[in-house]
Amino acid sequence: MEKFTTLSAIAAALPEANIDTDKIIPARFLKTTQRTGLGKNAFDAMRYLPDGKENPDFVLNKEPWRKAEILITYDNLGCGSSREHAPWALLDFGIRCVIAPSFADIFFNNCFKNGILPIRLPREICDKLMEDASMGSNARLTVDLPRQVIVRPDGQEVPFEIDPFRKHMLLEGLDDIGQTLQHETNIEGYENRENREKPWMPSIHID
């Protein structure tokens, strides 16, 4: 998993509440077990018209926001089904940080497991960051995870909270498997010790 330290990027504002996982990645694209390739269908119903052409009014189809790495929305982002494909699609599109007043719990947890930083901030702060985002490429936001602040274009810093363990996992680029592999030497030592100490058992043959 790619490490997350400091991200200075274009932010896109999507001022909607209750954006569910089906909006993020519709069910018809869930056949894959690969984490890549879903970005082109992220927010499919919003991004594309019935004829398959891009919807020119959707923020992620506009310059410079089609290159956004930060997404700001309203309450209850990621509600609905628990599909992990939702953060896969966001990450494959290029989103590394999502900011909202609240998140669905499973989506919130899945973001961390896939290298996306979800940040909870009050609605009024989200509104201010959306105003910053509307200024385009000249108004990049900087998300400083080590210091736990978002730096606005005018230099103002907005602090945010994060669980220390999840912060460590993102800073080190560790998913669940990577975190376990940090203890590989101890695990191998334990297994070798168990094998040496296991009492001899006779083979049993059944005719």
Salt bridges, closest charged atoms under 4 A:
GLU2 OE2 - ARG96 NH1 3.57
GLU16 OE1 - LYS23 NZ 3.75
ASP22 OD1 - ARG83 NH1 3.14
ASP44 OD2 - ARG28 NH2 2.80
GLU54 OE1 - ARG66 NH2 2.86
GLU63 OE2 - ARG66 NE 3.40
GLU63 OE1 - LYS67 NZ 2.86
ASP75 OD1 - ARG123 NH1 3.76
ASP127 OD1 - ARG123 NE 3.92
ASP132 OD2 - ARG152 NE 2.69
ASP144 OD2 - ARG147 NE 3.00
GLU157 OE2 - ARG147 NH2 2.83
